[in-house]
Amino acid sequence: MAIKMTKFGGSSMADAGQFRKVKQIVLSDPARQFVVPSAPGKRFPGDDKVTDLLYLAHAQFVSDADYEETFGRIRERYVSIERELNLSTDIGAELDAIKKNLENGASEDYMASRGEYLNALLLADFLGFEFVDAAELICFHSDGTYDDETTLKWTQKLEGMQRVVVPGFYGRKRDGSIKTFSRGGSDITGAIVARAVHADVYENWTDVSGFLMADPRIVENPKVIRTVTYSELRELSYMGATVLHEDSIFPVRKAHIPINVRNTNAPEEPGTMVVPDSYLRYYKREGTLTGVAGRTGFTVITVFKDNMHNEVGFGYRLLRVLDRHNISFEHVPSGIDTMSLVISDLNLRDHLEQILREIRRDCDPKTVEVQSNMALIATVGKGMVRSIGTAAKLFGALHEAGVNVRMIDQGSSEMNIIVGVESDDFAAAVRAIYKAFADEL
């Protein structure tokens, strides 16, 4: 029998009504043997995520502030789910133990992890599945980094098991202390479990019907991407498209397991299939564009020097300046006599003037120019490499929209074209690119 690993996000687990939807989804397909839930998310605009409340309760306790009201809100969220679903989990006793641990000095990671822990207990009871604590499966090194080798050994216990619920977001160090992934880390837990049980598909259930070809806040009613490769997804996620936690791709990519992003509130929708690049031939795709995504908030430092291409070590000296300040770069477009550093403003912060002084000292350039208020937009699609006129269509669309392109960078895979525009032109540029390519679908 095929095996499907199903992960449900916070919006899918927000209240008893959402629990009922999840149960219907899981039990409608006997292949859905393994389930990873997140903590309860927002039930309505302005509501709180339980994980945020757990972080707040811990912060209030360690600062000697009153945390009782916050913890009471956490308690009510879980007790209401248990009550409405007529469960026998005794979630109140679990909450009492968590509160006592908090008062005895429990860590922030421990408190944050209890959102998924409690939700998994409730869901296992509701489904009639076995609960397996993530702390028994997922290991972290003593410095807090993820220990994949040990996790592979620990998760072997899942092989041969059936009908299992594993809480997302956390594991433990070897000393037994709880350690969480970064926010959104339940996606990573789902991927780890999918790999461990040799799942045929990793279903990631959320509140959207798959990946969209563009940000709906910019483009009205963008089309859904029905199939995207792991490498295309990496490019889009890097440029700001957010449905899956970026790190969740690696465990299943290594095991060649497809990801199916689905909508808990519209389970009839097929969603988006994320597949290994080699699987693409099995899926029908139309058009050149897979998606367009971008981010604002960049600065471009362009260094000019005659015969730069003949000067051995020039690039090394230039990048060493960034290294000394522990600053990463996004892209390094270059020409015969020019080299540009594209840097996120979040990384650059207050270092710009010092960096410019060191560039002039170490590289002796003819001139250095700084362009701030820049945005990067990536046009991504494996079909571009085989499509004549892709660049002409892209830049023609930007020309028609009156957008001035300040930078161009294309990866060696020819899977994406990145353009730099002024931040004020960002939305217009995204809309123009989407319209130019979406019309062919």
C-alpha positions in Angstrom: 0.0 0.0 0.0 1.2 3.5 -0.8 2.1 5.7 2.2 1.3 9.3 2.5 2.8 11.6 5.2 0.3 14.4 6.0 1.4 17.6 7.7 -1.3 20.2 8.8 -0.4 23.8 9.4 -1.6 26.0 12.3 -4.6 27.4 10.4 -5.7 23.8 9.7 -5.5 23.0 13.5 -6.9 26.2 14.9 -10.1 25.0 16.5 -12.5 22.0 16.8 -14.1 22.8 13.4 -10.7 22.6 11.7 -9.9 19.3 13.6 -13.1 17.8 12.0 -11.9 18.8 8.6 -8.5 17.2 9.3 -10.1 14.0 10.4 -12.2 13.8 7.3 -9.2 14.3 5.1 -7.0 11.7 6.9 -9.6 9.0 7.2 -10.8 9.5 3.6 -7.6 7.9 2.3 -6.1 4.8 4.0 -2.7 5.7 2.6 -2.6 8.6 5.1 -0.9 6.7 7.9 1.4 9.4 9.4 0.3 12.9 10.6 2.3 15.9 11.8 0.3 18.8 13.3 1.3 22.3 14.0 0.1 24.3 17.1 -3.2 26.0 16.8 -3.0 29.1 14.6 -5.3 32.1 14.2 -9.0 31.4 14.1 -9.9 34.8 12.8 -8.1 38.1 11.9 -6.6 39.6 15.1 -6.5 36.3 16.9 -3.3 35.0 18.5 -1.3 32.0 17.5 -0.8 29.6 20.4 2.9 29.5 19.9 3.1 33.3 20.2 1.2 33.0 23.5 3.6 30.4 24.8 6.6 32.6 24.0 4.8 35.5 25.7 4.0 33.4 28.8 7.7 32.4 29.1 8.9 36.0 28.6 6.4 37.2 31.3 7.5 34.6 33.8 11.3 35.2 33.4 10.7 39.0 33.7 8.6 38.6 36.9 5.5 39.9 35.1 2.0 38.4 35.5 1.7 35.5 33.1 -1.5 33.9 34.5 -3.9 35.7 32.0 -1.7 34.6 29.1 -1.6 31.0 30.3 -5.3 31.0 30.8 -5.8 31.9 27.2 -3.6 29.0 26.2 -5.5 26.7 28.4 -8.9 27.8 27.0 -7.8 27.1 23.4 -7.0 23.5 24.2 -9.7 22.8 26.7 -12.3 24.1 24.2 -11.1 21.7 21.5 -11.1 18.8 23.9 -14.6 19.7 25.1 -16.2 20.3 21.7 -14.8 17.0 20.3 -15.7 15.0 23.5 -12.1 13.7 23.9 -10.6 12.0 26.9 -7.1 13.3 26.6 -7.1 15.0 30.0 -5.5 18.0 28.5 -6.0 19.9 31.7 -3.5 17.7 33.5 -1.0 18.2 30.7 -1.4 21.9 31.0 -0.9 21.8 34.7 2.4 19.9 34.2 3.5 22.5 31.7 2.7 25.4 34.0 4.6 23.7 36.8 7.6 23.1 34.6 7.5 26.8 33.6 7.6 27.8 37.2 10.5 25.5 37.8 12.6 27.2 35.1 11.6 25.4 31.8 13.4 26.8 28.8 11.9 29.0 26.1 12.2 26.2 23.6 10.4 23.8 25.9 7.5 26.2 26.3 7.3 26.9 22.5 7.2 23.2 21.7 4.2 22.5 23.9 1.9 24.0 21.3 2.6 21.1 18.9 2.9 18.6 21.7 -0.6 19.3 23.1 -2.2 19.5 19.7 -0.7 16.2 18.7 -2.1 14.6 21.8 -5.6 15.9 21.0 -5.4 14.9 17.3 -4.1 11.3 18.1 -7.1 10.9 20.4 -9.5 12.3 17.9 -8.2 10.1 15.0 -7.6 7.0 17.1 -3.9 7.0 16.1 -0.9 6.3 18.2 1.0 9.4 19.6 4.8 9.3 19.2 6.7 12.2 20.8 9.1 14.1 18.4 11.6 14.1 21.2 12.0 10.4 20.7 12.7 10.9 17.0 14.6 14.1 16.2 18.0 14.9 17.6 20.0 18.2 17.9 23.7 18.6 18.6 24.7 20.2 21.9 25.2 23.5 20.1 21.6 23.5 18.9 22.2 22.5 15.3 20.2 19.7 13.8 21.8 16.2 14.0 20.6 14.4 10.8 22.8 11.3 11.4 21.3 10.5 14.8 17.8 11.4 13.7 18.1 8.8 10.9 18.8 6.2 13.5 16.0 7.3 15.9 13.4 7.5 13.3 13.9 3.9 12.3 11.4 3.1 15.0 8.6 4.4 12.7 9.3 1.8 10.0 6.5 -0.7 10.1 4.3 1.4 12.3 0.8 2.5 11.2 -1.6 5.3 12.1 0.8 7.6 14.0 0.7 11.2 15.0 4.0 13.0 15.6 4.1 16.7 16.9 6.0 19.1 14.7 8.5 21.8 15.3 10.8 20.2 17.9 13.2 17.4 19.0 15.7 17.1 21.8 19.4 17.3 22.5 21.3 14.3 23.8 21.0 15.7 27.3 17.2 15.4 27.0 16.5 19.2 26.8 13.9 20.2 24.2 15.1 22.1 21.1 12.9 23.7 18.5 13.5 24.4 14.8 13.0 27.9 13.6 9.4 29.2 13.2 7.5 27.1 10.7 9.7 24.1 11.5 6.7 21.7 11.6 7.3 21.5 7.8 10.8 20.1 8.6 9.4 17.5 11.0 6.9 16.4 8.3 9.8 16.0 5.8 11.9 14.0 8.3 9.0 11.6 9.0 8.2 11.2 5.3 11.8 10.2 4.7 11.8 7.8 7.6 8.7 5.9 6.6 9.6 5.9 2.9 6.5 7.8 2.0 5.3 8.0 -1.6 4.0 11.5 -1.1 4.5 14.2 1.5 1.2 16.1 1.7 1.5 19.6 3.2 -1.9 20.9 4.1 -2.3 24.6 4.6 -4.8 27.4 3.9 -3.9 28.0 0.3 -4.6 25.7 -2.7 -0.9 25.4 -3.7 1.8 27.8 -4.8 0.7 30.8 -6.8 2.6 32.1 -9.8 2.9 35.5 -8.2 2.1 37.3 -4.9 -1.7 37.8 -4.8 -1.1 41.1 -2.9 0.5 42.4 -6.1 -1.1 40.4 -8.9 -4.9 40.0 -8.9 -6.0 36.3 -8.9 -2.7 34.8 -10.0 -2.8 31.2 -11.3 -1.8 28.2 -9.3 1.4 26.4 -10.1 0.3 22.8 -10.6 3.8 21.4 -10.9 7.1 22.9 -9.7 10.5 21.2 -9.4 12.6 21.4 -6.2 15.2 23.6 -7.9 12.5 26.0 -9.1 11.0 26.1 -5.6 14.3 26.9 -4.1 14.6 29.9 -6.4 11.1 31.2 -5.7 11.4 30.6 -1.9 14.7 32.5 -1.8 13.0 35.4 -3.5 10.2 35.6 -1.1 7.5 33.0 -2.1 6.5 31.4 1.2 4.4 28.3 1.6 6.9 25.8 2.8 9.7 26.2 5.3 12.8 26.4 3.0 14.7 23.8 5.0 11.8 21.3 4.8 12.7 20.6 1.1 16.0 18.9 1.8 15.0 15.6 3.6 12.4 14.7 1.0 14.5 16.0 -1.9 17.3 13.6 -0.9 14.8 10.8 -0.7 13.1 11.7 -4.0 9.7 12.1 -2.4 7.2 14.5 -4.1 5.5 17.2 -1.9 1.8 17.9 -2.5 0.7 21.3 -1.1 -3.0 21.2 -0.5 -5.7 23.3 1.1 -7.5 22.0 4.2 -10.5 24.2 3.5 -10.7 23.1 -0.1 -9.6 19.4 -0.1 -11.0 18.8 -3.6 -8.4 21.1 -5.1 -5.3 19.2 -6.4 -2.9 21.8 -5.1 0.7 22.0 -6.2 3.1 19.0 -6.8 6.7 19.7 -5.9 8.8 17.0 -7.6 12.4 16.1 -8.2 13.8 17.6 -11.4 14.0 14.2 -13.0 10.3 13.6 -12.4 9.2 16.6 -14.5 8.9 14.5 -17.6 5.9 12.6 -16.0 3.9 15.8 -15.5 2.3 17.9 -18.2 3.2 21.6 -18.0 2.3 24.5 -20.3 4.1 27.7 -20.8 7.5 29.1 -20.0 7.0 30.7 -16.7 6.7 28.7 -13.4 6.5 31.8 -11.2 7.7 35.3 -10.5 8.8 36.5 -7.1 10.8 39.3 -5.6 12.0 41.3 -2.6 12.7 44.9 -1.9 15.3 46.3 0.4 18.7 46.0 -1.5 21.7 48.1 -2.0 24.0 47.7 -5.0 27.7 48.7 -4.7 29.3 48.9 -8.2 33.1 49.1 -8.4 34.7 50.5 -11.6 38.4 49.9 -12.5 40.2 49.7 -15.8 41.4 46.3 -16.8 39.9 44.8 -13.7 39.5 41.4 -15.5 43.4 41.2 -15.8 44.0 42.0 -12.1 44.6 38.7 -10.3 42.9 38.6 -6.9 40.6 41.6 -7.4 37.4 39.7 -6.7 39.0 38.1 -3.6 40.0 41.5 -2.2 36.5 42.9 -2.8 34.6 40.1 -1.2 37.1 39.9 1.7 35.8 43.4 2.7 32.3 41.9 3.2 33.8 38.8 5.0 35.5 41.0 7.6 32.1 42.5 8.4 30.4 39.1 8.4 28.1 40.3 5.6 26.8 38.0 2.9 26.0 39.1 -0.7 23.0 38.2 -2.8 24.5 38.4 -6.3 27.8 39.6 -8.0 27.1 40.7 -11.5 30.3 41.7 -13.3 31.7 43.0 -16.6 35.3 43.6 -17.9 35.8 46.7 -15.8 33.0 46.5 -13.3 31.9 44.3 -10.4 28.7 44.8 -8.4 27.8 43.6 -5.0 24.1 43.2 -4.3 23.5 43.3 -0.6 20.4 43.1 1.6 19.8 46.2 3.6 19.1 44.0 6.6 22.7 42.7 6.4 24.3 46.0 5.4 22.7 48.0 8.3 25.2 50.7 9.4 28.3 49.3 7.7 28.0 51.0 4.4 30.4 53.9 4.9 33.1 51.7 6.5 32.7 49.1 3.7 33.2 51.8 1.0 36.3 53.1 2.7 37.8 49.6 2.8 36.9 48.9 -0.8 38.7 52.1 -1.8 41.7 51.2 0.3 42.0 47.5 -0.6 40.9 47.6 -4.3 42.0 51.1 -5.5 39.0 51.5 -7.8 38.5 54.3 -10.3 35.1 55.0 -8.9 32.5 53.4 -6.6 28.8 53.9 -7.1 26.0 53.1 -4.6 22.4 52.4 -5.7 20.0 52.1 -2.8 16.2 51.5 -2.7 16.6 48.5 -5.0 14.4 45.5 -5.6 15.2 42.1 -7.1 12.7 40.1 -9.2 13.3 36.5 -10.3 11.5 35.1 -13.3 11.7 31.3 -12.8 10.9 28.4 -15.1 12.7 25.4 -16.4 10.9 26.0 -19.7 13.0 29.1 -20.3 16.0 27.2 -21.5 14.1 25.8 -24.4 12.0 28.8 -25.2 13.3 31.3 -27.9 12.5 34.9 -27.1 12.0 34.6 -23.3 14.4 37.5 -22.5 12.8 39.7 -25.3 9.3 39.1 -23.8 10.5 39.9 -20.3 12.3 43.1 -21.1 9.7 44.1 -23.6 7.0 43.8 -20.9 9.1 45.9 -18.5 9.7 48.5 -21.3 5.9 48.7 -22.0 5.3 49.2 -18.2 7.8 52.1 -18.1 10.1 50.2 -15.7 13.9 51.0 -15.9 16.0 47.9 -15.4 19.1 48.7 -13.3 20.7 45.2 -13.2 20.4 41.9 -15.0 21.7 38.5 -13.7 21.0 35.1 -15.1 22.0 31.9 -13.4 24.2 29.3 -15.3 21.2 26.9 -15.2 19.2 29.3 -17.4 16.3 28.5 -15.1 15.9 32.1 -13.9 16.5 35.7 -14.9 16.9 38.2 -12.1 16.4 41.9 -12.7 17.1 44.8 -10.4 14.7 47.7 -10.4 14.0 50.6 -8.2 11.8 49.7 -5.3 9.1 52.2 -6.4 8.8 50.2 -9.6 8.6 46.8 -7.9 4.9 46.1 -8.0 4.5 47.4 -11.6 7.4 45.2 -12.7 6.0 42.0 -11.1 2.6 42.7 -12.7 4.1 43.3 -16.1 6.2 40.1 -16.1 3.3 38.0 -14.9 1.0 39.3 -17.5 3.5 38.8 -20.3 3.9 35.1 -19.5 0.6 34.1 -17.9 -1.2 34.9 -21.1 0.4 31.9 -22.7 -1.1 29.5 -20.2 
